[in-house]
Amino acid sequence: MSAATTQTSERQPVLYLSHGAPPLADDTTWTGELAAWSSDLPRPSSVLIVSAHWELAPIAVSATSGDVPLLYDFWGFPQRYYEVTYDAPGAPELAQSVAGLLSGVGESLHQDPSRGLDHGAYVPLKEMFPQADIPVLQLSMPTLDPQRLFALGERLAPLRDEGVLIVGSGFTTHNLAWFNPSAPSDAAPPTPSAEFDHWAAEAVGRGDVDAVLDFLAKAPAAREAHPRTEHWAPLYVALGAASASGGVDAASVIDGFWYGLSKRSWQFA
């Protein structure tokens, strides 16, 4: 039976997840958390993922023909991380739907037939949907502007009723100066990482979209937690898609720290 015949069109939640680096695959705690999370989700017809690692304007989508290639967009890791495969099918129909939603507000969608899934996409998806039988499409971030990305999420919200799982993939704190692989992966985080994580849990938990979008002014240790904002920005898209039907209903599904960085991840009803 083909993947297409086993998929449903059940309305999907929206996710924001912290995706980690390729060694996430070696962390049995985190891989177990991702697998358990996906097992509780309704099966999506396809996945639309926005990763911190693809900034491109005009807005673009990844390859849609055949199995989607991977982009090993990292350096200095052992060879085995460059041999990982994830042969998910492309999602040409989803690309057409996205193009239609964007054209309605005067935006055009560029398709890059050579662009594969970067590690912000395939690393978590391999743990959540290991059979690689759900079509995947990656969407670029055309800006890091919070309001524009939130509005992009709002435009994409109708896809949820077509069974599309919209995923923002970033990292709740992302200061690589804190990353200490010589310590245990679950060692106590630096104080600024813990402070920002606590603020994020409360702000997102109460659905305070304004605070999240203005986090640089509102959150403690914001510029330490995110020296550059690209790993927080996918959350704006997720919030836009989640709030389009009114309000934000968030559940913190994964928490804790990985080498000093907050891996907190949310599901939005």
MARBA-3410 file (N, C-alpha, C, O; in Angstrom, 1 decimal):
269
0.9,-1.2,0.0,0.0,0.0,0.0,0.9,1.2,0.0,1.9,1.3,0.7 ~ 0.6,2.2,-0.8,1.4,3.4,-0.9,1.2,4.3,0.3,0.2,4.2,1.0 ~ 2.2,5.2,0.6,2.1,6.1,1.7,0.8,7.0,1.5,0.2,7.3,2.5 ~ 0.5,7.4,0.3,-0.6,8.3,0.0,-1.9,7.7,0.5,-2.8,8.4,1.0 ~ -2.1,6.4,0.3,-3.3,5.7,0.6,-3.5,5.5,2.1,-4.6,5.2,2.6
-2.4,5.6,2.9,-2.5,5.4,4.3,-2.6,6.7,5.1,-2.8,6.7,6.3 ~ -2.4,7.8,4.5,-2.5,9.1,5.2,-3.9,9.6,5.3,-4.8,9.2,4.6 ~ -4.1,10.4,6.3,-5.4,11.0,6.6,-5.4,12.5,6.4,-4.4,13.1,6.2 ~ -6.6,13.1,6.4,-6.7,14.5,6.3,-7.2,15.1,7.6,-7.8,16.2,7.7 ~ -6.9,14.4,8.7,-7.3,14.9,10.0,-6.6,16.2,10.3,-5.4,16.4,10.0
-7.3,17.2,10.9,-6.7,18.4,11.3,-5.5,18.2,12.2,-5.5,17.5,13.1 ~ -4.4,18.9,11.8,-3.1,18.7,12.5,-2.8,19.8,13.5,-3.3,20.9,13.3 ~ -2.1,19.4,14.6,-1.6,20.5,15.4,-0.4,21.2,14.7,-0.1,20.9,13.6 ~ 0.2,22.1,15.4,1.4,22.8,14.9,2.5,22.6,15.9,2.2,22.6,17.1 ~ 3.7,22.4,15.5,4.8,22.1,16.4,5.9,23.1,16.3,6.2,23.7,15.2
6.6,23.4,17.4,7.9,24.0,17.4,8.8,23.1,18.2,8.5,22.8,19.3 ~ 9.9,22.7,17.5,10.8,21.8,18.2,12.2,22.3,18.2,12.6,23.0,17.3 ~ 12.9,21.9,19.2,14.4,22.2,19.2,15.0,21.0,18.6,14.8,19.9,19.0 ~ 15.8,21.3,17.5,16.2,20.2,16.7,17.6,19.6,17.0,17.9,18.5,16.5 ~ 18.4,20.3,17.7,19.7,19.7,18.0,20.7,19.6,16.8,20.3,20.1,15.7
21.8,19.1,17.0,22.8,18.9,16.0,22.8,17.4,15.6,22.1,16.6,16.3 ~ 23.5,17.0,14.6,23.5,15.5,14.2,23.7,14.5,15.4,23.1,13.5,15.3 ~ 24.6,14.9,16.4,24.7,13.9,17.5,23.4,13.7,18.3,23.4,12.8,19.2 ~ 22.4,14.4,18.1,21.1,14.2,18.7,20.7,12.7,18.6,20.2,12.1,19.5 ~ 21.1,12.1,17.5,20.7,10.7,17.2,21.4,9.7,18.2,20.9,8.6,18.3
22.4,10.2,18.9,23.1,9.3,19.8,22.6,9.5,21.3,23.0,8.8,22.2 ~ 21.7,10.4,21.5,21.1,10.7,22.8,19.8,9.9,22.9,18.8,10.4,22.4 ~ 19.8,8.8,23.6,18.7,8.0,23.7,17.5,8.6,24.5,16.3,8.3,24.2 ~ 17.8,9.6,25.4,16.7,10.3,26.0,16.0,11.1,25.1,14.7,11.1,25.0 ~ 16.7,11.9,24.3,16.0,12.9,23.4,15.4,12.1,22.2,14.2,12.5,21.8
16.0,11.2,21.7,15.4,10.4,20.6,14.1,9.7,21.1,13.1,9.6,20.3 ~ 14.1,9.2,22.3,12.9,8.6,22.8,11.8,9.6,23.0,10.7,9.3,22.8 ~ 12.2,10.8,23.4,11.1,11.8,23.6,10.5,12.2,22.3,9.3,12.4,22.2 ~ 11.3,12.3,21.2,10.8,12.7,19.9,9.9,11.6,19.4,8.8,11.8,18.8 ~ 10.3,10.3,19.6,9.5,9.2,19.1,8.2,9.1,19.8,7.2,8.8,19.2
8.2,9.3,21.1,7.0,9.3,21.9,6.1,10.4,21.5,4.8,10.2,21.4 ~ 6.6,11.5,21.2,5.8,12.7,20.8,5.1,12.3,19.5,3.9,12.5,19.4 ~ 5.8,11.9,18.5,5.2,11.6,17.2,4.1,10.5,17.3,3.2,10.5,16.5 ~ 4.3,9.5,18.2,3.4,8.4,18.3,2.0,8.9,18.8,1.0,8.2,18.7 ~ 2.0,10.1,19.4,0.7,10.6,19.9,0.1,11.6,18.9,-1.0,12.1,19.2
0.7,11.8,17.8,0.2,12.8,16.8,-0.7,12.0,15.8,-0.5,10.8,15.5 ~ -1.8,12.7,15.3,-2.5,12.1,14.2,-1.6,12.0,13.0,-0.7,12.9,12.8 ~ -1.7,11.0,12.2,-0.8,10.8,11.1,-1.0,11.9,10.0,-2.1,12.1,9.6 ~ 0.0,12.7,9.7,-0.2,13.8,8.8,-0.2,13.3,7.3,0.4,12.2,7.0 ~ -0.8,14.0,6.4,-0.7,13.7,5.0,0.6,14.1,4.5,1.1,13.5,3.5
1.2,15.2,5.1,2.6,15.6,4.7,3.1,16.5,5.8,2.3,16.9,6.7 ~ 4.4,16.9,5.7,5.0,17.7,6.7,5.6,19.0,5.9,6.3,18.8,4.9 ~ 5.2,20.1,6.5,5.8,21.4,6.0,6.7,21.9,7.1,6.2,22.2,8.2 ~ 8.0,22.0,6.9,8.9,22.3,8.0,9.7,23.6,7.6,10.2,23.7,6.5 ~ 9.8,24.4,8.6,10.6,25.7,8.5,11.8,25.6,9.5,11.6,25.5,10.7
13.0,25.5,8.9,14.2,25.3,9.7,15.0,26.6,9.9,14.9,27.5,9.1 ~ 15.6,26.7,11.0,16.5,27.8,11.3,17.6,28.0,10.3,18.3,29.0,10.2 ~ 17.9,26.9,9.6,19.1,26.8,8.7,18.8,27.1,7.2,19.7,26.9,6.4 ~ 17.6,27.7,7.0,17.4,28.1,5.6,16.7,29.5,5.6,15.5,29.6,5.8 ~ 17.5,30.5,5.3,17.0,31.8,5.1,17.2,32.2,3.7,18.3,32.2,3.2
16.1,32.5,3.0,16.2,32.8,1.6,15.0,33.6,1.2,13.8,33.2,1.5 ~ 15.2,34.7,0.5,14.2,35.5,-0.1,14.5,35.7,-1.6,15.6,35.9,-1.9 ~ 13.5,35.7,-2.4,12.1,35.4,-2.2,11.9,34.0,-1.6,12.8,33.1,-1.7 ~ 10.8,33.8,-0.9,10.5,32.5,-0.2,10.6,31.4,-1.2,10.1,31.5,-2.3 ~ 11.1,30.2,-0.7,11.3,29.1,-1.6,11.0,27.8,-0.9,10.9,27.7,0.4
10.8,26.7,-1.7,10.6,25.4,-1.1,11.7,24.5,-1.7,12.3,24.7,-2.7 ~ 11.9,23.4,-1.0,12.9,22.4,-1.3,12.4,21.5,-2.5,11.3,21.7,-3.0 ~ 13.2,20.5,-2.8,12.9,19.6,-3.9,11.6,18.9,-3.7,11.3,18.6,-2.5 ~ 10.9,18.7,-4.8,9.6,18.0,-4.7,9.5,16.7,-5.5,8.5,16.0,-5.4 ~ 10.5,16.4,-6.3,10.5,15.2,-7.1,11.3,14.1,-6.5,12.4,14.3,-6.1
10.6,12.9,-6.5,11.3,11.7,-6.0,11.6,11.8,-4.5,10.9,12.6,-3.8 ~ 12.6,11.1,-4.1,13.0,11.2,-2.7,13.8,12.5,-2.5,14.6,12.8,-3.3 ~ 13.4,13.2,-1.4,14.1,14.5,-1.2,15.5,14.3,-0.7,15.7,13.5,0.2 ~ 16.5,15.0,-1.3,17.9,14.8,-0.9,18.1,15.4,0.5,17.3,16.2,0.9 ~ 19.3,15.1,1.1,19.6,15.7,2.3,20.8,16.7,2.1,21.6,16.5,1.2
20.8,17.7,2.9,21.9,18.7,2.9,22.7,18.6,4.2,22.2,18.9,5.2 ~ 23.9,18.1,4.1,24.8,17.9,5.3,25.4,19.3,5.6,26.6,19.5,5.3 ~ 24.7,20.1,6.2,25.1,21.5,6.3,25.8,21.7,7.7,25.4,22.6,8.5 ~ 26.9,21.0,7.9,27.7,21.1,9.1,29.1,20.6,8.8,29.3,19.9,7.8 ~ 30.0,20.9,9.7,31.4,20.6,9.5,32.1,20.1,10.7,31.7,20.4,11.8
33.1,19.3,10.5,33.9,18.8,11.6,33.3,17.6,12.4,33.8,17.4,13.5 ~ 32.3,17.0,11.9,31.7,15.8,12.6,32.3,14.5,12.1,32.9,14.5,10.9 ~ 32.2,13.4,12.8,32.7,12.1,12.3,31.9,11.8,11.0,30.8,12.2,10.8 ~ 32.6,11.0,10.2,32.0,10.6,8.9,30.7,10.0,8.9,29.9,10.2,8.0 ~ 30.4,9.3,10.0,29.1,8.6,10.0,27.9,9.5,10.0,26.8,9.1,9.5
28.1,10.8,10.4,27.0,11.7,10.3,26.7,12.2,8.9,25.6,12.7,8.6 ~ 27.7,12.0,8.0,27.5,12.4,6.6,26.9,11.2,5.8,26.8,11.4,4.6 ~ 26.7,10.1,6.5,26.2,8.9,5.8,24.8,8.6,6.2,24.2,7.6,5.7 ~ 24.2,9.5,7.0,22.8,9.3,7.4,21.9,9.5,6.2,22.1,10.3,5.3 ~ 20.8,8.7,6.1,19.9,8.8,5.0,18.5,9.0,5.6,18.2,8.6,6.7
17.7,9.7,4.8,16.2,9.9,5.1,15.5,10.1,3.8,15.4,11.2,3.3 ~ 15.0,9.0,3.2,14.5,9.1,1.9,13.0,9.4,1.8,12.2,8.6,1.3 ~ 12.6,10.5,2.4,11.2,10.9,2.4,10.8,11.3,1.0,11.6,11.9,0.3 ~ 9.6,11.0,0.6,9.1,11.5,-0.7,8.9,13.0,-0.7,8.6,13.6,0.3 ~ 9.0,13.6,-1.9,8.7,15.0,-2.0,7.2,15.2,-2.0,6.4,14.3,-1.9
6.8,16.5,-1.9,5.4,16.9,-1.7,5.0,17.9,-2.7,4.8,19.1,-2.4 ~ 4.9,17.5,-4.0,4.6,18.5,-5.0,3.2,19.1,-4.8,3.0,20.3,-5.1 ~ 2.2,18.4,-4.4,0.9,18.9,-4.2,0.9,19.9,-3.0,0.2,21.0,-3.1 ~ 1.7,19.7,-2.0,1.8,20.6,-0.9,2.4,21.9,-1.4,2.1,23.0,-1.0 ~ 3.5,21.8,-2.3,4.1,23.0,-2.8,3.1,23.8,-3.6,3.2,25.0,-3.5
2.2,23.2,-4.3,1.2,23.9,-5.1,0.2,24.6,-4.1,-0.2,25.8,-4.3 ~ -0.1,24.0,-3.0,-1.0,24.6,-2.0,-0.4,25.8,-1.4,-1.0,26.8,-1.2 ~ 0.9,25.6,-1.0,1.6,26.8,-0.4,1.7,27.9,-1.4,1.5,29.1,-1.0 ~ 2.0,27.6,-2.7,2.1,28.7,-3.7,0.8,29.4,-3.8,0.7,30.6,-4.0 ~ -0.3,28.7,-3.8,-1.6,29.3,-3.9,-1.9,30.2,-2.7,-2.5,31.3,-2.9
-1.6,29.8,-1.5,-1.8,30.6,-0.3,-1.0,31.9,-0.3,-1.5,32.9,0.1 ~ 0.2,31.8,-0.9,1.1,32.9,-0.9,0.7,33.9,-2.0,0.7,35.1,-1.9 ~ 0.2,33.3,-3.2,-0.2,34.2,-4.3,-1.4,35.0,-3.9,-1.6,36.1,-4.5 ~ -2.2,34.5,-3.0,-3.4,35.3,-2.6,-3.0,36.6,-1.9,-3.9,37.5,-1.8 ~ -1.8,36.7,-1.4,-1.4,38.0,-0.8,-0.2,38.6,-1.6,0.5,39.4,-1.1
-0.1,38.2,-2.9,0.8,38.8,-3.8,2.2,38.4,-3.7,3.1,39.1,-4.2 ~ 2.5,37.2,-3.1,3.8,36.7,-3.0,4.0,35.5,-4.0,3.0,34.7,-4.1 ~ 5.1,35.4,-4.6,5.4,34.2,-5.4,6.3,33.3,-4.7,7.1,33.7,-3.8 ~ 6.2,32.0,-5.0,7.0,31.0,-4.4,8.0,30.4,-5.4,7.7,30.0,-6.5 ~ 9.3,30.4,-5.0,10.4,29.9,-5.8,10.6,28.4,-5.4,10.6,28.1,-4.2
10.7,27.6,-6.4,11.0,26.1,-6.2,12.5,25.9,-6.5,12.9,26.2,-7.7 ~ 13.2,25.3,-5.6,14.6,24.9,-5.8,14.7,23.4,-5.9,14.7,22.7,-4.9 ~ 14.8,22.8,-7.1,14.8,21.4,-7.3,16.0,20.7,-6.7,16.0,19.4,-6.6 ~ 17.0,21.4,-6.4,18.3,20.8,-5.9,18.4,20.9,-4.4,19.3,20.4,-3.8 ~ 17.5,21.7,-3.8,17.6,21.9,-2.4,17.1,20.8,-1.5,16.0,20.4,-1.6
18.0,20.2,-0.7,17.6,19.1,0.2,17.2,19.6,1.5,17.2,20.8,1.8 ~ 16.8,18.6,2.4,16.5,18.9,3.8,17.7,19.1,4.5,18.6,18.3,4.5 ~ 17.8,20.3,5.3,19.0,20.5,6.1,18.9,19.8,7.4,17.8,19.2,7.7 ~ 19.9,19.9,8.3,19.9,19.1,9.5,18.8,19.5,10.5,18.4,18.8,11.3 ~ 18.4,20.8,10.3,17.2,21.2,11.2,15.9,20.6,10.8,15.0,20.6,11.6
15.9,20.0,9.6,14.7,19.3,9.2,14.8,17.7,9.4,14.0,17.1,10.0 ~ 15.9,17.2,8.8,15.9,15.7,8.7,16.3,15.1,10.1,15.9,14.0,10.4 ~ 17.1,15.8,10.9,17.6,15.2,12.1,16.4,14.9,13.0,16.3,13.7,13.5 ~ 15.5,15.8,13.3,14.3,15.5,14.1,13.3,14.6,13.4,12.7,13.7,14.0 ~ 13.1,14.8,12.1,12.1,14.0,11.4,12.5,12.5,11.4,11.6,11.6,11.4
13.8,12.2,11.3,14.2,10.8,11.3,13.9,10.1,12.6,13.6,8.9,12.6 ~ 13.9,10.9,13.7,13.5,10.3,15.0,12.0,10.2,15.1,11.5,9.2,15.7 ~ 11.2,11.1,14.5,9.8,11.2,14.7,9.1,10.3,13.7,8.0,9.7,14.1 ~ 9.5,10.3,12.5,8.9,9.5,11.4,10.0,8.6,10.7,10.3,8.9,9.6 ~ 10.5,7.7,11.4,11.7,6.9,10.9,11.5,6.2,9.7,12.4,5.8,8.9
10.2,5.8,9.3,10.0,5.1,8.1,10.1,6.0,6.9,10.1,5.4,5.8 ~ 10.2,7.2,7.0,10.4,8.2,5.9,9.3,8.0,4.8,9.7,8.0,3.6 ~ 8.1,7.7,5.2,7.0,7.5,4.2,6.0,8.6,4.2,5.0,8.4,3.6 ~ 6.3,9.7,4.8,5.4,10.9,4.8,6.1,12.0,3.9,7.2,12.3,4.2 ~ 5.4,12.5,2.9,6.0,13.5,2.1,6.4,14.7,2.9,5.7,15.2,3.8
7.6,15.3,2.6,8.2,16.4,3.3,8.5,17.6,2.4,9.0,17.3,1.3 ~ 8.2,18.8,2.8,8.5,20.0,2.1,9.2,20.9,3.0,8.6,21.2,4.1 ~ 10.3,21.5,2.7,10.9,22.5,3.5,10.7,23.9,2.9,10.8,24.1,1.7 ~ 10.4,24.8,3.8,10.1,26.2,3.4,11.2,27.1,3.9,11.5,27.0,5.1 ~ 11.7,28.0,3.1,12.7,29.0,3.6,12.0,30.1,4.4,10.9,30.4,4.3
12.9,30.7,5.3,12.5,31.9,6.0,12.9,33.1,5.2,14.1,33.3,5.0 ~ 12.0,33.9,4.6,12.4,35.0,3.8,12.9,36.2,4.6,13.4,37.2,4.0 ~ 12.8,36.1,5.9,13.2,37.2,6.8,13.3,36.7,8.2,12.8,35.6,8.5 ~ 13.9,37.5,9.1,13.8,37.1,10.5,12.9,38.1,11.3,12.8,38.1,12.5 ~ 12.2,38.9,10.5,11.3,39.9,11.2,10.1,39.1,11.8,9.4,38.4,11.1
9.9,39.3,13.1,8.9,38.6,13.8,7.5,38.7,13.2,6.8,37.7,13.1 ~ 7.0,39.9,13.0,5.7,40.2,12.5,5.5,39.5,11.1,4.4,39.0,10.8 ~ 6.5,39.6,10.2,6.3,39.0,8.9,6.3,37.5,9.0,5.5,36.9,8.2 ~ 7.1,36.9,9.8,7.0,35.5,9.9,5.7,35.0,10.6,5.2,33.9,10.2 ~ 5.2,35.7,11.6,4.0,35.4,12.2,2.9,35.5,11.1,2.0,34.6,11.1
2.9,36.5,10.3,1.9,36.6,9.2,2.0,35.5,8.2,1.0,35.0,7.7 ~ 3.2,35.0,7.9,3.4,33.9,7.1,2.8,32.7,7.7,2.1,31.9,7.0 ~ 2.9,32.4,9.0,2.3,31.3,9.6,0.8,31.4,9.5,0.1,30.4,9.3 ~ 0.2,32.6,9.7,-1.2,32.8,9.5,-1.7,32.4,8.1,-2.7,31.7,8.0 ~ -0.9,32.7,7.1,-1.3,32.4,5.8,-1.3,30.9,5.5,-2.1,30.3,4.7
-0.4,30.2,6.2,-0.2,28.8,6.0,-1.2,27.9,6.8,-1.4,26.7,6.6 ~ -1.9,28.6,7.8,-2.8,27.8,8.7,-3.8,27.0,8.0,-4.1,25.9,8.5 ~ -4.4,27.3,6.8,-5.4,26.4,6.2,-4.9,25.0,5.9,-5.7,24.1,5.7 ~ -3.6,24.9,5.8,-3.0,23.6,5.4,-3.3,22.6,6.5,-3.3,21.4,6.3 ~ -3.5,23.1,7.7,-3.7,22.1,8.8,-5.0,21.3,8.6,-5.0,20.1,9.0
-6.0,21.9,7.9,-7.2,21.1,7.7,-7.1,20.2,6.5,-8.0,19.4,6.2 ~ -5.9,20.3,5.8,-5.6,19.3,4.7,-4.7,18.2,5.3,-4.2,17.4,4.5 ~ -4.5,18.1,6.6,-3.7,17.1,7.2,-2.2,17.4,7.2,-1.4,16.5,7.4 ~ -1.9,18.6,6.9,-0.4,19.0,6.9,0.1,19.4,8.3,-0.5,20.2,9.0 ~ 1.1,18.7,8.7,1.8,19.1,9.9,2.8,20.2,9.7,3.8,20.0,9.0
2.5,21.3,10.3,3.5,22.5,10.2,4.4,22.5,11.3,4.0,22.4,12.5 ~ 5.7,22.5,11.0,6.7,22.3,12.1,7.7,23.5,11.9,8.3,23.7,10.9 ~ 7.9,24.2,13.0,9.0,25.2,13.1,10.1,24.5,13.9,9.9,24.0,15.0 ~ 11.3,24.5,13.3,12.5,23.8,13.9,13.6,24.8,14.2,14.2,25.3,13.3 ~ 13.8,25.0,15.5,14.9,25.9,15.9,15.6,25.3,17.1,16.0,24.2,17.2
15.8,26.2,18.1,16.4,25.8,19.4,16.0,26.9,20.4,16.1,28.0,20.2 ~ 15.4,26.5,21.6,14.8,27.4,22.5,15.9,28.3,23.1,15.7,29.5,23.4 ~ 17.1,27.8,23.3,18.3,28.7,23.5,19.4,28.2,22.6,19.5,27.0,22.4 ~ 20.1,29.2,22.0,21.1,28.8,21.0,22.3,29.7,21.1,22.5,30.6,20.2 ~ 23.1,29.5,22.1,24.4,30.2,22.2,25.4,29.1,22.2,25.6,28.5,23.3
26.2,29.0,21.1,27.1,27.9,21.0,28.3,28.0,21.9,29.1,27.1,22.1 ~ 28.5,29.2,22.5,29.5,29.4,23.5,29.2,28.6,24.8,30.1,28.3,25.6 ~ 27.9,28.2,25.0,27.5,27.4,26.1,27.6,25.9,25.9,27.6,25.1,26.8 ~ 27.8,25.6,24.6,27.8,24.2,24.2,29.1,23.5,24.7,30.2,23.9,24.3 ~ 29.0,22.5,25.6,30.2,21.9,26.2,30.1,20.4,26.1,29.6,19.8,27.0
30.6,19.9,25.0,30.5,18.4,24.8,31.4,17.6,25.8,31.3,16.4,25.8 ~ 32.3,18.3,26.5,33.1,17.5,27.5,32.4,17.3,28.8,32.8,16.4,29.6 ~ 31.2,17.9,29.0,30.4,17.7,30.1,29.3,16.7,29.7,29.0,16.5,28.6 ~ 28.6,16.1,30.7,27.4,15.3,30.4,26.4,16.1,29.6,26.2,17.3,29.8 ~ 25.7,15.4,28.7,24.7,16.1,27.9,23.6,16.8,28.8,23.0,17.8,28.4
23.3,16.2,29.9,22.2,16.7,30.8,22.8,17.5,32.0,22.1,17.7,33.0 ~ 24.0,18.0,31.9,24.6,18.8,32.9,23.8,20.1,33.1,23.1,20.5,32.2 ~ 23.9,20.7,34.3,23.2,21.9,34.6,23.5,23.0,33.6,24.7,23.2,33.3 ~ 22.6,23.7,33.1,22.8,24.7,32.1,23.4,26.0,32.7,23.3,26.2,33.9 ~ 24.0,26.8,31.9,24.4,28.2,32.4,23.1,28.9,32.9,22.0,28.7,32.4
23.3,29.7,33.9,22.1,30.5,34.4,21.3,31.2,33.4,20.1,31.2,33.4 ~ 22.0,32.0,32.4,21.2,32.7,31.4,20.3,31.7,30.6,19.2,32.1,30.2 ~ 20.8,30.6,30.3,20.0,29.6,29.5,18.8,29.2,30.3,17.7,29.1,29.8 ~ 19.0,28.9,31.6,17.9,28.4,32.4,16.9,29.6,32.6,15.7,29.3,32.6 ~ 17.3,30.8,32.8,16.4,31.9,32.9,15.6,32.2,31.7,14.4,32.4,31.8
16.2,32.1,30.5,15.5,32.3,29.3,14.4,31.2,29.1,13.3,31.4,28.7 ~ 14.9,29.9,29.4,14.0,28.8,29.2,12.7,29.0,30.1,11.6,28.7,29.7 ~ 13.0,29.4,31.3,11.8,29.6,32.3,10.9,30.6,31.8,9.7,30.5,31.8 ~ 11.4,31.7,31.3,10.6,32.8,30.7,9.8,32.3,29.5,8.6,32.5,29.4 ~ 10.5,31.6,28.6,9.8,31.1,27.4,8.7,30.1,27.8,7.6,30.2,27.2
8.9,29.2,28.7,7.9,28.3,29.1,6.6,29.0,29.6,5.5,28.6,29.3 ~ 6.8,30.1,30.4,5.7,30.8,30.9,5.0,31.7,29.8,3.8,31.7,29.7 ~ 5.8,32.4,29.0,5.2,33.2,28.0,4.5,32.5,26.9,3.3,32.8,26.6 ~ 5.1,31.4,26.4,4.4,30.6,25.4,3.2,29.8,26.0,2.1,29.7,25.4 ~ 3.4,29.4,27.3,2.3,28.6,27.9,1.1,29.5,28.1,0.0,28.9,28.1
1.2,30.8,28.4,0.0,31.6,28.5,-0.4,32.2,27.2,-1.4,33.0,27.2 ~ 0.2,31.9,26.1,-0.2,32.3,24.8,0.1,33.8,24.6,-0.7,34.5,23.9 ~ 1.2,34.3,25.2,1.5,35.7,25.1,2.3,36.0,23.8,3.5,36.1,23.9 ~ 1.6,36.0,22.7,2.3,36.2,21.4,3.1,37.4,21.3,4.2,37.5,20.8 ~ 2.5,38.6,21.9,3.2,39.8,21.8,4.6,39.7,22.5,5.6,40.3,22.0
4.6,39.1,23.6,5.9,39.0,24.4,6.9,38.1,23.6,8.1,38.4,23.6 ~ 6.4,37.0,23.0,7.3,36.1,22.3,7.9,36.8,21.1,9.1,36.7,20.8 ~ 7.1,37.6,20.4,7.6,38.3,19.2,8.5,39.4,19.6,9.4,39.8,18.8 ~ 8.3,40.0,20.8,9.2,41.1,21.2,10.2,40.6,22.3,10.5,41.3,23.2 ~ 10.6,39.3,22.1,11.4,38.7,23.2,12.7,39.4,23.5,13.2,39.4,24.6
13.3,40.1,22.5,14.6,40.8,22.7,14.4,41.9,23.8,15.3,42.2,24.5 ~ 13.2,42.4,23.9,12.9,43.5,24.9,12.3,42.9,26.1,12.4,43.5,27.2 ~ 11.7,41.7,26.0,10.9,41.2,27.2,11.6,40.1,27.9,11.3,40.0,29.1 ~ 12.4,39.3,27.3,12.9,38.1,28.0,14.2,38.4,28.7,15.1,39.2,28.2 ~ 14.5,37.7,29.8,15.8,37.8,30.5,16.8,37.1,29.6,16.6,36.1,29.0
18.0,37.7,29.6,19.2,37.1,28.9,18.9,36.8,27.4,19.4,35.9,26.8 ~ 18.0,37.6,26.8,17.5,37.3,25.4,18.7,37.3,24.5,18.8,36.4,23.6 ~ 19.5,38.3,24.5,20.6,38.4,23.6,21.7,37.4,23.9,22.5,37.1,23.0 ~ 21.8,36.9,25.1,22.7,35.8,25.4,22.2,34.5,24.9,22.9,33.7,24.3 ~ 20.9,34.3,25.1,20.3,33.0,24.6,20.2,32.9,23.1,20.3,31.9,22.6
20.1,34.1,22.4,20.1,34.1,21.0,20.9,35.3,20.5,20.4,36.3,20.1 ~ 22.2,35.1,20.4,23.1,36.1,19.8,22.6,36.5,18.4,22.8,37.7,18.0 ~ 22.0,35.6,17.7,21.3,35.8,16.4,20.0,35.1,16.5,19.9,34.1,17.2 ~ 19.0,35.6,15.9,17.6,35.1,16.3,17.1,34.0,15.4,15.9,33.7,15.5 ~ 17.9,33.5,14.5,17.3,32.5,13.5,16.8,31.2,14.1,15.9,30.6,13.5
17.3,30.8,15.3,16.8,29.6,15.9,15.5,29.8,16.7,14.8,28.9,17.1 ~ 15.2,31.1,17.0,13.9,31.4,17.7,12.8,31.7,16.7,11.7,31.6,16.9 ~ 13.3,32.2,15.5,12.3,32.7,14.5,11.3,31.7,14.0,10.2,32.1,13.7 ~ 11.7,30.4,13.8,10.6,29.4,13.4,9.4,29.4,14.3,8.3,29.0,13.9 ~ 9.6,29.8,15.6,8.5,29.8,16.5,7.5,30.8,16.1,6.3,30.6,16.3
7.9,31.9,15.4,6.9,32.9,15.0,6.0,32.3,13.9,4.8,32.6,13.9 ~ 6.5,31.5,13.0,5.7,30.9,12.0,4.7,29.9,12.6,3.5,29.9,12.3 ~ 5.2,29.1,13.6,4.3,28.2,14.3,3.2,28.9,15.0,2.1,28.5,15.0 ~ 3.6,30.0,15.7,2.5,30.7,16.4,1.5,31.3,15.5,0.3,31.3,15.8 ~ 1.9,31.8,14.3,1.0,32.4,13.4,0.0,31.3,12.9,-1.2,31.5,12.8
0.6,30.1,12.6,-0.3,29.0,12.1,-1.2,28.6,13.2,-2.4,28.1,12.9 ~ -0.8,28.6,14.4,-1.6,28.1,15.6,-2.7,29.1,15.9,-3.8,28.7,16.4 ~ -2.4,30.4,15.8,-3.3,31.4,16.3,-4.3,31.9,15.3,-5.2,32.7,15.6 ~ -4.2,31.4,14.1,-5.1,31.9,13.0,-6.6,31.6,13.3,-7.4,32.4,12.8 ~ -6.9,30.6,14.1,-8.3,30.3,14.4,-8.7,30.9,15.7,-9.8,30.6,16.3
-7.8,31.7,16.3,-8.1,32.4,17.5,-7.4,31.9,18.8,-7.7,30.7,19.2 ~ -6.5,32.6,19.3,-5.8,32.2,20.6,-4.7,31.1,20.3,-4.6,30.6,19.2 ~ -3.9,30.9,21.3,-2.8,29.9,21.2,-3.0,29.0,22.4,-2.9,29.4,23.6 ~ -3.1,27.7,22.1,-3.2,26.7,23.1,-2.0,25.8,23.0,-1.8,25.0,22.1 ~ -1.0,26.1,23.9,0.3,25.5,23.9,0.5,24.4,24.9,0.1,24.6,26.1
1.2,23.4,24.6,1.6,22.4,25.6,3.1,22.1,25.4,3.6,21.9,24.3 ~ 3.9,22.3,26.5,5.3,22.0,26.4,5.5,20.5,26.5,5.2,19.9,27.5 ~ 6.0,19.9,25.4,6.0,18.5,25.3,7.4,17.9,25.7,7.5,16.9,26.3 ~ 8.5,18.6,25.4,9.8,18.3,25.7,10.5,19.4,26.4,10.3,20.6,26.0 ~ 11.2,19.1,27.5,11.9,20.2,28.2,13.3,19.7,28.6,13.7,18.6,28.1
14.0,20.4,29.4,15.4,20.0,29.8,16.4,20.6,28.9,16.1,21.5,28.0 ~ 17.7,20.3,29.1,18.8,20.9,28.4,19.7,19.9,27.8,19.8,18.7,28.3 ~ 20.4,20.3,26.8,21.3,19.4,26.0,22.6,20.2,25.9,22.7,21.1,25.1 ~ 23.6,19.8,26.6,24.9,20.5,26.6,24.7,22.0,26.8,25.4,22.8,26.2 ~ 23.8,22.3,27.7,23.7,23.7,28.1,22.6,24.5,27.4,22.2,25.6,27.7
22.0,23.9,26.3,21.0,24.6,25.5,19.6,24.0,25.8,19.5,22.8,26.0 ~ 18.6,24.9,25.8,17.3,24.4,26.1,16.7,23.7,24.9,16.6,24.3,23.8 ~ 16.2,22.5,25.1,15.6,21.7,24.1,14.0,21.8,24.2,13.4,20.9,23.6 ~ 13.5,22.8,24.9,12.1,22.9,25.1,11.4,22.9,23.7,11.8,23.6,22.8 ~ 10.3,22.2,23.6,9.5,22.1,22.4,8.0,22.1,22.7,7.6,21.6,23.8
7.2,22.7,21.8,5.8,22.9,22.1,4.9,22.3,21.0,5.3,22.2,19.8 ~ 3.7,21.9,21.4,2.7,21.5,20.5,1.5,22.5,20.7,1.1,22.7,21.8 ~ 1.0,23.0,19.5,-0.1,23.9,19.6,-1.3,23.2,19.0,-1.3,22.7,17.9 ~ -2.4,23.3,19.7,-3.6,22.6,19.3,-4.3,23.4,18.1,-5.3,23.0,17.6
END
